[in-house]
């Protein structure tokens, strides 16, 4: 008897199911990319030759060329910084009186302690640009410490828009990372997020 050849049907390819969370994330990433492209188009960053070094690993090797600031006119570079529930909208101006204002106040009055002042200025200090920009910030939400860190985050983001070569050093310092730590919500039956009422035997 002749043996019958058994032919296997090709397996049908199953469509990969993409979770709605991944779809939403991809959508947000695409929106952010579009926003960055619009900002670059508005500020014409690509047409400005900053002449800054591409290798900025060591602080001693990093030098800012003052002539690069003359071609920018009255442009400003805007970014948003966040920490806990604090949100800071920051603008960096290359022209005008150098300094920082927070909510239309001098930042030394808004942030009364040296620690808060150094926190807010640390991004500029890292890039040796303390006296090269006029900084204005509008902050709301959170406490004064969270607001100082939100300003630092916003300044770091604006500096990267000003010059992408700054990204490496700011990322290494941790100033570009949005700190995700938030206070956990209170749970029913508990005194705080996890603190249970004191147990009494009698």
TIMI-903098 format. One record per residue: residue number from 1; residue in one letter; chain; z, x, y of N, C-alpha, C in turn. Coordinates in nm, 4 decimals. Layout:
BEGIN
PT, NUM, A, A, Z, X, Y, Z, X, Y, Z, X, Y
...
//
This chain:
BEGIN
PT, 1, X, A, 0.0000, 0.0833, -0.1207, 0.0000, 0.0000, 0.0000, 0.0000, 0.0870, 0.1260
PT, 2, X, A, -0.0763, 0.0426, 0.2224, -0.0809, 0.1200, 0.3489, 0.0448, 0.0931, 0.4304
PT, 3, X, A, 0.1003, 0.2024, 0.4826, 0.2215, 0.1885, 0.5661, 0.1841, 0.1314, 0.7021
PT, 4, X, A, 0.2663, 0.0375, 0.7460, 0.2426, -0.0216, 0.8776, 0.3058, 0.0661, 0.9856
PT, 5, X, A, 0.2248, 0.0951, 1.0856, 0.2773, 0.1729, 1.1986, 0.3538, 0.0821, 1.2928
PT, 6, X, A, 0.4732, 0.1259, 1.3203, 0.5581, 0.0482, 1.4128, 0.5455, 0.1088, 1.5521
PT, 7, X, A, 0.4995, 0.0311, 1.6420, 0.4859, 0.0785, 1.7816, 0.5967, 0.0177, 1.8659
PT, 8, X, A, 0.6668, 0.1072, 1.9350, 0.7760, 0.0596, 2.0220, 0.7202, 0.0221, 2.1588
PT, 9, X, A, 0.7665, -0.0895, 2.2056, 0.7262, -0.1311, 2.3395, 0.7967, -0.0429, 2.4429
PT, 10, X, A, 0.7242, -0.0022, 2.5464, 0.7901, 0.0797, 2.6507, 0.9025, 0.0020, 2.7176
PT, 11, X, A, 1.0134, 0.0694, 2.7318, 1.1305, 0.0035, 2.7912, 1.1036, -0.0305, 2.9372
PT, 12, X, A, 1.1412, -0.1490, 2.9738, 1.1212, -0.1918, 3.1116, 1.2226, -0.1217, 3.2033
PT, 13, X, A, 1.1715, -0.0732, 3.3153, 1.2593, -0.0055, 3.4104, 1.3461, -0.1074, 3.4843
PT, 14, X, A, 1.4752, -0.0809, 3.4783, 1.5678, -0.1709, 3.5476, 1.5804, -0.1285, 3.6931
PT, 15, X, A, 1.5764, -0.2271, 3.7786, 1.5919, -0.1971, 3.9200, 1.7381, -0.1616, 3.9502
PT, 16, X, A, 1.7513, -0.0529, 4.0226, 1.8869, -0.0102, 4.0594, 1.9441, -0.1060, 4.1629
PT, 17, X, A, 2.0641, -0.1516, 4.1339, 2.1306, -0.2409, 4.2285, 2.2064, -0.1577, 4.3311
PT, 18, X, A, 2.1774, -0.1818, 4.4564, 2.2446, -0.1101, 4.5649, 2.3527, -0.2012, 4.6219
PT, 19, X, A, 2.4728, -0.1482, 4.6267, 2.5830, -0.2290, 4.6762, 2.5633, -0.2595, 4.8241
PT, 20, X, A, 2.6150, -0.3745, 4.8701, 2.6004, -0.4092, 5.0127, 2.6684, -0.3089, 5.1047
PT, 21, X, A, 2.7737, -0.2418, 5.0560, 2.8423, -0.1420, 5.1384, 2.7496, -0.0239, 5.1666
PT, 22, X, A, 2.6766, 0.0219, 5.0601, 2.5829, 0.1336, 5.0783, 2.4698, 0.0941, 5.1726
PT, 23, X, A, 2.4212, -0.0297, 5.1582, 2.3150, -0.0759, 5.2466, 2.3613, -0.0746, 5.3916
PT, 24, X, A, 2.4850, -0.1235, 5.4148, 2.5400, -0.1275, 5.5499, 2.5574, 0.0132, 5.6051
PT, 25, X, A, 2.6047, 0.1062, 5.5173, 2.6238, 0.2449, 5.5612, 2.4911, 0.3077, 5.6015
PT, 26, X, A, 2.3873, 0.2879, 5.5174, 2.2562, 0.3428, 5.5499, 2.2033, 0.2853, 5.6809
PT, 27, X, A, 2.2290, 0.1566, 5.7021, 2.1832, 0.0915, 5.8241, 2.2514, 0.1525, 5.9459
PT, 28, X, A, 2.3844, 0.1768, 5.9349, 2.4593, 0.2357, 6.0470, 2.4115, 0.3776, 6.0761
PT, 29, X, A, 2.3867, 0.4552, 5.9690, 2.3383, 0.5932, 5.9861, 2.2043, 0.5929, 6.0589
PT, 30, X, A, 2.1170, 0.5009, 6.0201, 1.9860, 0.4914, 6.0857, 2.0008, 0.4558, 6.2333
PT, 31, X, A, 2.0960, 0.3660, 6.2648, 2.1197, 0.3278, 6.4040, 2.1705, 0.4464, 6.4859
PT, 32, X, A, 2.2628, 0.5249, 6.4253, 2.3163, 0.6415, 6.4956, 2.2056, 0.7428, 6.5235
PT, 33, X, A, 2.1184, 0.7649, 6.4249, 2.0068, 0.8589, 6.4432, 1.9167, 0.8134, 6.5572
PT, 34, X, A, 1.8906, 0.6827, 6.5629, 1.8065, 0.6289, 6.6698, 1.8730, 0.6475, 6.8060
PT, 35, X, A, 2.0068, 0.6269, 6.8122, 2.0795, 0.6451, 6.9377, 2.0711, 0.7894, 6.9854
PT, 36, X, A, 2.0871, 0.8848, 6.8912, 2.0788, 1.0266, 6.9275, 1.9407, 1.0600, 6.9803
PT, 37, X, A, 1.8365, 1.0054, 6.9160, 1.7003, 1.0297, 6.9638, 1.6802, 0.9757, 7.1043
PT, 38, X, A, 1.7373, 0.8562, 7.1316, 1.7254, 0.7980, 7.2655, 1.7962, 0.8829, 7.3692
PT, 39, X, A, 1.9166, 0.9328, 7.3331, 1.9922, 1.0172, 7.4263, 1.9145, 1.1439, 7.4575
PT, 40, X, A, 1.8573, 1.2055, 7.3523, 1.7789, 1.3274, 7.3734, 1.6578, 1.2995, 7.4616
PT, 41, X, A, 1.5952, 1.1830, 7.4409, 1.4782, 1.1488, 7.5217, 1.5168, 1.1259, 7.6676
PT, 42, X, A, 1.6335, 1.0602, 7.6906, 1.6776, 1.0312, 7.8267, 1.7155, 1.1587, 7.9013
PT, 43, X, A, 1.7901, 1.2464, 7.8336, 1.8387, 1.3680, 7.9000, 1.7371, 1.4814, 7.8960
PT, 44, X, A, 1.6302, 1.4641, 7.8157, 1.5252, 1.5648, 7.8018, 1.5834, 1.6991, 7.7597
PT, 45, X, A, 1.6729, 1.6940, 7.6632, 1.7389, 1.8166, 7.6172, 1.6381, 1.9120, 7.5552
PT, 46, X, A, 1.5386, 1.8583, 7.4854, 1.4438, 1.9434, 7.4147, 1.3593, 2.0264, 7.5106
PT, 47, X, A, 1.3447, 1.9793, 7.6361, 1.2617, 2.0501, 7.7327, 1.3388, 2.1548, 7.8114
PT, 48, X, A, 1.4693, 2.1644, 7.7887, 1.5516, 2.2604, 7.8623, 1.5793, 2.3805, 7.7733
PT, 49, X, A, 1.5471, 2.4991, 7.8221, 1.5751, 2.6214, 7.7479, 1.7092, 2.6741, 7.7956
PT, 50, X, A, 1.8118, 2.6579, 7.7150, 1.9454, 2.6982, 7.7567, 1.9650, 2.8486, 7.7470
PT, 51, X, A, 1.8894, 2.9142, 7.6633, 1.9007, 3.0584, 7.6513, 2.0324, 3.1047, 7.5945
PT, 52, X, A, 2.1017, 3.0189, 7.5203, 2.2305, 3.0546, 7.4639, 2.2128, 3.1139, 7.3250
PT, 53, X, A, 2.3039, 3.1981, 7.2822, 2.2885, 3.2617, 7.1509, 2.2979, 3.1600, 7.0389
PT, 54, X, A, 2.2169, 3.1811, 6.9341, 2.2210, 3.0908, 6.8192, 2.3332, 3.1286, 6.7241
PT, 55, X, A, 2.3779, 3.2532, 6.7273, 2.4870, 3.2978, 6.6411, 2.6153, 3.2969, 6.7219
PT, 56, X, A, 2.7043, 3.2053, 6.6889, 2.8266, 3.1888, 6.7673, 2.9471, 3.1883, 6.6742
PT, 57, X, A, 2.9482, 3.2814, 6.5796, 3.0583, 3.2856, 6.4844, 3.1851, 3.3424, 6.5471
PT, 58, X, A, 3.1707, 3.4447, 6.6284, 3.2858, 3.5141, 6.6849, 3.3013, 3.4792, 6.8311
PT, 59, X, A, 3.4263, 3.4608, 6.8742, 3.4530, 3.4278, 7.0137, 3.4087, 3.5397, 7.1070
PT, 60, X, A, 3.4230, 3.6653, 7.0646, 3.3906, 3.7779, 7.1507, 3.2405, 3.7875, 7.1772
PT, 61, X, A, 3.1579, 3.7412, 7.0827, 3.0137, 3.7500, 7.0978, 2.9561, 3.6340, 7.1777
PT, 62, X, A, 3.0372, 3.5361, 7.2094, 2.9854, 3.4141, 7.2718, 2.9855, 3.4286, 7.4235
PT, 63, X, A, 2.8663, 3.4166, 7.4841, 2.8516, 3.4296, 7.6288, 2.7688, 3.3127, 7.6781
PT, 64, X, A, 2.8131, 3.2475, 7.7858, 2.7390, 3.1367, 7.8458, 2.6629, 3.1887, 7.9661
PT, 65, X, A, 2.5360, 3.1595, 7.9718, 2.4518, 3.2008, 8.0836, 2.4629, 3.0982, 8.1950
PT, 66, X, A, 2.5117, 3.1405, 8.3116, 2.5339, 3.0476, 8.4230, 2.4026, 2.9896, 8.4753
PT, 67, X, A, 2.2915, 3.0638, 8.4629, 2.1636, 3.0154, 8.5157, 2.1132, 2.8926, 8.4420
PT, 68, X, A, 2.1637, 2.8700, 8.3195, 2.1173, 2.7553, 8.2414, 2.1660, 2.6232, 8.2990
PT, 69, X, A, 2.2697, 2.6280, 8.3818, 2.3256, 2.5057, 8.4384, 2.2494, 2.4617, 8.5638
PT, 70, X, A, 2.1688, 2.5508, 8.6216, 2.1029, 2.5190, 8.7486, 1.9871, 2.4221, 8.7304
PT, 71, X, A, 1.9243, 2.4221, 8.6121, 1.8056, 2.3390, 8.5896, 1.8385, 2.1954, 8.5510
PT, 72, X, A, 1.9671, 2.1638, 8.5366, 2.0033, 2.0321, 8.4832, 2.0141, 1.9242, 8.5898
PT, 73, X, A, 2.0182, 1.9627, 8.7172, 2.0284, 1.8629, 8.8234, 2.1597, 1.7874, 8.8170
PT, 74, X, A, 2.1514, 1.6547, 8.8400, 2.2709, 1.5703, 8.8409, 2.2890, 1.4965, 8.7090
PT, 75, X, A, 2.2387, 1.5512, 8.6009, 2.2509, 1.4839, 8.4722, 2.3944, 1.4866, 8.4231
PT, 76, X, A, 2.4257, 1.3897, 8.3384, 2.5548, 1.3921, 8.2703, 2.5317, 1.3648, 8.1220
PT, 77, X, A, 2.6285, 1.4091, 8.0432, 2.6212, 1.3951, 7.8981, 2.7393, 1.3107, 7.8537
PT, 78, X, A, 2.7087, 1.1990, 7.7877, 2.8100, 1.0981, 7.7567, 2.8331, 1.0882, 7.6063
PT, 79, X, A, 2.9596, 1.0682, 7.5686, 2.9940, 1.0504, 7.4271, 3.1242, 0.9721, 7.4184
PT, 80, X, A, 3.1515, 0.9211, 7.2993, 3.2722, 0.8425, 7.2739, 3.3605, 0.9161, 7.1738
PT, 81, X, A, 3.4894, 0.9255, 7.2053, 3.5854, 0.9871, 7.1139, 3.6879, 0.8842, 7.0703
PT, 82, X, A, 3.7403, 0.9001, 6.9476, 3.8373, 0.8035, 6.8948, 3.9487, 0.8750, 6.8201
PT, 83, X, A, 4.0671, 0.8121, 6.8242, 4.1818, 0.8582, 6.7462, 4.2768, 0.7411, 6.7326
PT, 84, X, A, 4.3132, 0.7051, 6.6095, 4.3949, 0.5860, 6.5838, 4.3289, 0.4664, 6.6515
PT, 85, X, A, 4.3969, 0.3981, 6.7418, 4.3357, 0.2839, 6.8098, 4.2912, 0.3197, 6.9513
PT, 86, X, A, 4.2963, 0.4478, 6.9880, 4.2538, 0.4920, 7.1206, 4.1044, 0.5212, 7.1218
PT, 87, X, A, 4.0384, 0.4786, 7.2292, 3.8950, 0.5021, 7.2471, 3.8735, 0.5650, 7.3836
PT, 88, X, A, 3.8009, 0.6766, 7.3882, 3.7737, 0.7475, 7.5134, 3.6229, 0.7577, 7.5335
PT, 89, X, A, 3.5757, 0.7113, 7.6497, 3.4356, 0.7277, 7.6879, 3.4285, 0.8421, 7.7883
PT, 90, X, A, 3.3623, 0.9489, 7.7488, 3.3656, 1.0749, 7.8237, 3.2280, 1.1058, 7.8794
PT, 91, X, A, 3.2255, 1.1560, 8.0034, 3.1016, 1.2053, 8.0643, 3.1243, 1.3468, 8.1158
PT, 92, X, A, 3.0265, 1.4338, 8.0898, 3.0292, 1.5705, 8.1402, 2.9199, 1.5840, 8.2457
PT, 93, X, A, 2.9601, 1.6202, 8.3690, 2.8661, 1.6420, 8.4781, 2.8527, 1.7915, 8.5023
PT, 94, X, A, 2.7302, 1.8372, 8.5218, 2.7088, 1.9784, 8.5501, 2.7187, 2.0083, 8.6990
PT, 95, X, A, 2.7116, 1.9051, 8.7834, 2.7215, 1.9221, 8.9288, 2.8506, 1.8578, 8.9782
PT, 96, X, A, 2.8893, 1.8923, 9.1002, 3.0089, 1.8325, 9.1596, 3.1312, 1.9199, 9.1395
PT, 97, X, A, 3.2446, 1.8711, 9.1922, 3.3697, 1.9456, 9.1816, 3.4130, 1.9527, 9.0359
PT, 98, X, A, 3.4446, 2.0734, 8.9922, 3.4860, 2.0911, 8.8534, 3.6298, 2.0417, 8.8359
PT, 99, X, A, 3.6569, 1.9862, 8.7197, 3.7898, 1.9326, 8.6905, 3.7785, 1.8158, 8.5951
PT, 100, X, A, 3.8903, 1.7482, 8.5748, 3.8910, 1.6347, 8.4827, 3.9665, 1.5181, 8.5438
PT, 101, X, A, 3.9085, 1.3997, 8.5267, 3.9739, 1.2755, 8.5667, 3.9829, 1.1845, 8.4454
PT, 102, X, A, 4.0986, 1.1214, 8.4291, 4.1192, 1.0260, 8.3206, 4.1622, 0.8938, 8.3826
PT, 103, X, A, 4.0846, 0.7909, 8.3596, 4.1094, 0.6583, 8.4187, 4.1283, 0.6674, 8.5703
PT, 104, X, A, 4.0359, 0.7421, 8.6337, 4.0341, 0.7596, 8.7797, 4.1600, 0.8275, 8.8338
PT, 105, X, A, 4.2279, 0.9037, 8.7509, 4.3451, 0.9809, 8.7919, 4.3230, 1.1265, 8.7519
PT, 106, X, A, 4.3904, 1.2159, 8.8238, 4.3880, 1.3558, 8.7819, 4.4537, 1.3664, 8.6442
PT, 107, X, A, 4.3907, 1.4413, 8.5546, 4.4381, 1.4414, 8.4162, 4.5785, 1.4988, 8.4031
PT, 108, X, A, 4.6219, 1.5821, 8.4984, 4.7583, 1.6365, 8.4916, 4.8630, 1.5292, 8.5196
PT, 109, X, A, 4.8230, 1.4260, 8.5947, 4.9153, 1.3142, 8.6189, 4.9126, 1.2159, 8.5021
PT, 110, X, A, 4.7932, 1.1977, 8.4438, 4.7818, 1.1033, 8.3326, 4.8469, 1.1594, 8.2069
PT, 111, X, A, 4.8256, 1.2886, 8.1821, 4.8899, 1.3570, 8.0699, 4.9965, 1.4505, 8.1266
PT, 112, X, A, 5.1209, 1.4064, 8.1328, 5.2235, 1.4801, 8.2084, 5.2678, 1.6106, 8.1438
PT, 113, X, A, 5.2571, 1.6257, 8.0127, 5.3095, 1.7455, 7.9473, 5.1977, 1.8479, 7.9243
PT, 114, X, A, 5.2367, 1.9738, 7.9139, 5.1410, 2.0825, 7.8911, 5.0725, 2.0681, 7.7556
PT, 115, X, A, 5.1456, 2.0165, 7.6572, 5.0886, 2.0018, 7.5229, 4.9735, 1.9020, 7.5258
PT, 116, X, A, 4.9939, 1.7882, 7.5919, 4.8880, 1.6871, 7.5995, 4.7691, 1.7378, 7.6801
PT, 117, X, A, 4.7963, 1.8118, 7.7875, 4.6887, 1.8661, 7.8704, 4.6041, 1.9664, 7.7919
PT, 118, X, A, 4.6718, 2.0542, 7.7172, 4.5973, 2.1532, 7.6385, 4.5192, 2.0870, 7.5255
PT, 119, X, A, 4.5742, 1.9765, 7.4696, 4.5020, 1.9022, 7.3652, 4.3741, 1.8426, 7.4207
PT, 120, X, A, 4.3823, 1.7819, 7.5388, 4.2650, 1.7178, 7.5981, 4.1570, 1.8197, 7.6348
PT, 121, X, A, 4.1997, 1.9403, 7.6763, 4.1046, 2.0416, 7.7226, 4.0601, 2.1386, 7.6137
PT, 122, X, A, 4.1127, 2.1257, 7.4931, 4.0913, 2.2285, 7.3914, 3.9439, 2.2454, 7.3538
PT, 123, X, A, 3.8640, 2.1372, 7.3582, 3.7211, 2.1502, 7.3252, 3.6495, 2.2367, 7.4284
PT, 124, X, A, 3.6798, 2.2123, 7.5573, 3.6192, 2.2938, 7.6632, 3.6690, 2.4374, 7.6562
PT, 125, X, A, 3.7980, 2.4536, 7.6269, 3.8562, 2.5870, 7.6184, 3.7922, 2.6664, 7.5053
PT, 126, X, A, 3.7645, 2.5998, 7.3936, 3.7028, 2.6665, 7.2787, 3.5648, 2.7204, 7.3134
PT, 127, X, A, 3.4906, 2.6459, 7.3961, 3.3556, 2.6882, 7.4336, 3.3524, 2.7649, 7.5652
PT, 128, X, A, 3.4704, 2.8023, 7.6179, 3.4813, 2.8792, 7.7423, 3.4066, 2.8105, 7.8564
PT, 129, X, A, 3.4271, 2.6791, 7.8692, 3.3559, 2.6000, 7.9707, 3.4519, 2.5197, 8.0566
PT, 130, X, A, 3.5742, 2.5692, 8.0754, 3.6745, 2.4929, 8.1505, 3.6324, 2.4692, 8.2954
PT, 131, X, A, 3.5624, 2.5661, 8.3542, 3.5267, 2.5558, 8.4963, 3.3769, 2.5357, 8.5136
PT, 132, X, A, 3.3102, 2.4791, 8.4140, 3.1654, 2.4612, 8.4224, 3.1242, 2.3145, 8.4253
PT, 133, X, A, 3.2175, 2.2236, 8.4024, 3.1844, 2.0814, 8.3994, 3.2840, 2.0014, 8.4828
PT, 134, X, A, 3.2332, 1.8912, 8.5335, 3.3210, 1.7866, 8.5865, 3.3315, 1.6815, 8.4760
PT, 135, X, A, 3.4525, 1.6518, 8.4345, 3.4748, 1.5616, 8.3211, 3.5404, 1.4341, 8.3713
PT, 136, X, A, 3.4826, 1.3203, 8.3344, 3.5459, 1.1911, 8.3610, 3.5628, 1.1188, 8.2281
PT, 137, X, A, 3.6787, 1.0568, 8.2115, 3.7071, 0.9862, 8.0856, 3.7733, 0.8532, 8.1167
PT, 138, X, A, 3.7290, 0.7494, 8.0475, 3.7930, 0.6181, 8.0534, 3.8541, 0.5922, 7.9159
PT, 139, X, A, 3.9867, 0.5775, 7.9134, 4.0580, 0.5673, 7.7860, 4.1348, 0.4369, 7.7812
PT, 140, X, A, 4.1362, 0.3729, 7.6647, 4.2221, 0.2564, 7.6442, 4.2668, 0.2516, 7.4996
PT, 141, X, A, 4.3765, 0.1811, 7.4759, 4.4294, 0.1654, 7.3406, 4.5126, 0.2850, 7.2990
PT, 142, X, A, 4.6017, 0.2615, 7.2028, 4.6807, 0.3697, 7.1462, 4.7870, 0.4230, 7.2407
PT, 143, X, A, 4.8519, 0.5304, 7.1982, 4.9530, 0.5960, 7.2797, 4.8931, 0.7146, 7.3532
PT, 144, X, A, 4.9765, 0.7814, 7.4298, 4.9269, 0.8892, 7.5139, 4.8795, 1.0082, 7.4296
PT, 145, X, A, 4.9445, 1.0334, 7.3181, 4.9019, 1.1449, 7.2327, 4.7671, 1.1154, 7.1670
PT, 146, X, A, 4.7509, 0.9921, 7.1174, 4.6232, 0.9531, 7.0572, 4.5118, 0.9550, 7.1620
PT, 147, X, A, 4.5431, 0.9187, 7.2842, 4.4427, 0.9193, 7.3907, 4.3979, 1.0617, 7.4230
PT, 148, X, A, 4.4926, 1.1563, 7.4232, 4.4567, 1.2963, 7.4482, 4.3633, 1.3483, 7.3392
PT, 149, X, A, 4.3905, 1.3127, 7.2149, 4.3051, 1.3577, 7.1049, 4.1701, 1.2863, 7.1075
PT, 150, X, A, 4.1684, 1.1612, 7.1547, 4.0409, 1.0892, 7.1682, 3.9543, 1.1548, 7.2758
PT, 151, X, A, 4.0170, 1.1990, 7.3854, 3.9426, 1.2691, 7.4911, 3.8852, 1.3998, 7.4367
PT, 152, X, A, 3.9659, 1.4725, 7.3588, 3.9181, 1.5970, 7.2979, 3.7963, 1.5707, 7.2087
PT, 153, X, A, 3.8041, 1.4651, 7.1286, 3.6936, 1.4293, 7.0392, 3.5684, 1.3931, 7.1187
PT, 154, X, A, 3.5856, 1.3152, 7.2262, 3.4715, 1.2750, 7.3082, 3.4063, 1.3936, 7.3782
PT, 155, X, A, 3.4882, 1.4865, 7.4305, 3.4336, 1.6051, 7.4974, 3.3552, 1.6905, 7.3982
PT, 156, X, A, 3.4088, 1.7063, 7.2770, 3.3393, 1.7865, 7.1753, 3.2033, 1.7258, 7.1427
PT, 157, X, A, 3.1975, 1.5937, 7.1287, 3.0697, 1.5280, 7.0996, 2.9716, 1.5440, 7.2146
PT, 158, X, A, 3.0223, 1.5325, 7.3389, 2.9339, 1.5476, 7.4555, 2.8822, 1.6908, 7.4666
PT, 159, X, A, 2.9646, 1.7875, 7.4319, 2.9205, 1.9274, 7.4366, 2.8082, 1.9533, 7.3363
PT, 160, X, A, 2.8141, 1.8889, 7.2206, 2.7074, 1.9052, 7.1211, 2.5778, 1.8431, 7.1718
PT, 161, X, A, 2.5874, 1.7311, 7.2439, 2.4676, 1.6716, 7.3045, 2.4114, 1.7651, 7.4111
PT, 162, X, A, 2.5009, 1.8271, 7.4876, 2.4589, 1.9228, 7.5910, 2.3863, 2.0415, 7.5281
PT, 163, X, A, 2.4425, 2.0958, 7.4217, 2.3797, 2.2093, 7.3537, 2.4135, 2.2041, 7.2049
PT, 164, X, A, 2.3154, 2.1784, 7.1180, 2.3418, 2.1700, 6.9731, 2.3982, 2.2987, 6.9126
PT, 165, X, A, 2.3800, 2.4136, 6.9809, 2.4330, 2.5400, 6.9286, 2.5853, 2.5424, 6.9276
PT, 166, X, A, 2.6471, 2.4511, 7.0029, 2.7942, 2.4458, 7.0067, 2.8528, 2.3844, 6.8797
PT, 167, X, A, 2.7687, 2.3166, 6.8020, 2.8200, 2.2362, 6.6901, 2.8996, 2.3198, 6.5903
PT, 168, X, A, 2.8499, 2.4381, 6.5579, 2.9105, 2.5168, 6.4512, 3.0549, 2.5531, 6.4837
PT, 169, X, A, 3.0797, 2.6010, 6.6050, 3.2144, 2.6430, 6.6417, 3.3085, 2.5244, 6.6584
PT, 170, X, A, 3.2574, 2.4147, 6.7150, 3.3411, 2.2955, 6.7315, 3.3739, 2.2314, 6.5970
PT, 171, X, A, 3.2771, 2.2332, 6.5048, 3.3016, 2.1796, 6.3715, 3.4052, 2.2641, 6.2978
PT, 172, X, A, 3.3947, 2.3958, 6.3139, 3.4888, 2.4865, 6.2472, 3.6304, 2.4660, 6.3002
PT, 173, X, A, 3.6409, 2.4364, 6.4298, 3.7722, 2.4121, 6.4904, 3.8270, 2.2742, 6.4555
PT, 174, X, A, 3.7431, 2.1845, 6.4015, 3.7874, 2.0509, 6.3634, 3.7819, 1.9487, 6.4747
PT, 175, X, A, 3.7170, 1.9844, 6.5877, 3.7149, 1.8932, 6.7020, 3.6091, 1.7845, 6.6911
PT, 176, X, A, 3.5117, 1.8023, 6.6009, 3.4074, 1.7008, 6.5836, 3.4418, 1.5986, 6.4765
PT, 177, X, A, 3.5489, 1.6221, 6.4034, 3.5873, 1.5319, 6.2951, 3.6724, 1.4179, 6.3504
PT, 178, X, A, 3.6301, 1.2969, 6.3211, 3.7075, 1.1795, 6.3637, 3.8264, 1.1660, 6.2701
PT, 179, X, A, 3.9460, 1.1849, 6.3217, 4.0673, 1.1792, 6.2397, 4.0868, 1.0345, 6.1915
PT, 180, X, A, 4.0758, 1.0069, 6.0614, 4.0791, 0.8686, 6.0135, 4.2197, 0.8135, 5.9919
PT, 181, X, A, 4.3217, 0.8959, 6.0124, 4.4569, 0.8501, 5.9799, 4.5030, 0.7427, 6.0779
PT, 182, X, A, 4.5397, 0.6271, 6.0225, 4.5848, 0.5144, 6.1039, 4.7158, 0.4631, 6.0460
PT, 183, X, A, 4.7892, 0.3892, 6.1256, 4.9112, 0.3282, 6.0757, 4.8743, 0.2161, 5.9785
PT, 184, X, A, 4.9381, 0.2185, 5.8628, 4.9089, 0.1184, 5.7601, 4.9680, -0.0168, 5.8007
PT, 185, X, A, 4.8992, -0.1233, 5.7694, 4.9435, -0.2561, 5.8125, 5.0707, -0.2977, 5.7388
PT, 186, X, A, 5.1484, -0.3831, 5.8043, 5.2704, -0.4361, 5.7437, 5.2332, -0.5322, 5.6309
PT, 187, X, A, 5.3118, -0.5276, 5.5236, 5.2871, -0.6149, 5.4090, 5.3908, -0.7277, 5.4060
PT, 188, X, A, 5.3499, -0.8468, 5.3610, 5.4457, -0.9575, 5.3510, 5.5551, -0.9257, 5.2489
PT, 189, X, A, 5.6777, -0.9592, 5.2854, 5.7911, -0.9325, 5.1978, 5.8532, -0.7960, 5.2187
PT, 190, X, A, 5.7865, -0.7095, 5.2953, 5.8384, -0.5765, 5.3249, 5.8686, -0.5649, 5.4734
PT, 191, X, A, 5.9515, -0.4676, 5.5073, 5.9872, -0.4496, 5.6480, 5.8770, -0.3777, 5.7260
PT, 192, X, A, 5.8107, -0.2846, 5.6579, 5.6968, -0.2155, 5.7194, 5.5834, -0.2149, 5.6171
PT, 193, X, A, 5.5016, -0.1150, 5.6201, 5.3905, -0.1092, 5.5253, 5.4406, -0.0988, 5.3814
PT, 194, X, A, 5.5462, -0.0157, 5.3616, 5.5974, 0.0045, 5.2260, 5.7495, -0.0028, 5.2172
PT, 195, X, A, 5.8152, -0.0098, 5.3291, 5.9620, -0.0115, 5.3314, 6.0123, -0.1469, 5.2843
PT, 196, X, A, 6.0827, -0.1448, 5.1709, 6.1355, -0.2699, 5.1154, 6.2740, -0.2974, 5.1724
PT, 197, X, A, 6.3143, -0.4239, 5.1750, 6.4504, -0.4559, 5.2213, 6.5541, -0.3884, 5.1314
PT, 198, X, A, 6.6679, -0.3539, 5.1899, 6.7731, -0.2852, 5.1128, 6.8276, -0.3816, 5.0076
PT, 199, X, A, 6.8390, -0.3267, 4.8849, 6.8877, -0.4100, 4.7752, 7.0392, -0.4094, 4.7743
PT, 200, X, A, 7.0966, -0.5274, 4.7551, 7.2429, -0.5396, 4.7490, 7.2791, -0.6052, 4.6161
PT, 201, X, A, 7.3715, -0.5430, 4.5443, 7.4099, -0.5975, 4.4132, 7.4849, -0.7280, 4.4292
PT, 202, X, A, 7.5692, -0.7397, 4.5300, 7.6479, -0.8628, 4.5506, 7.6331, -0.9118, 4.6930
//
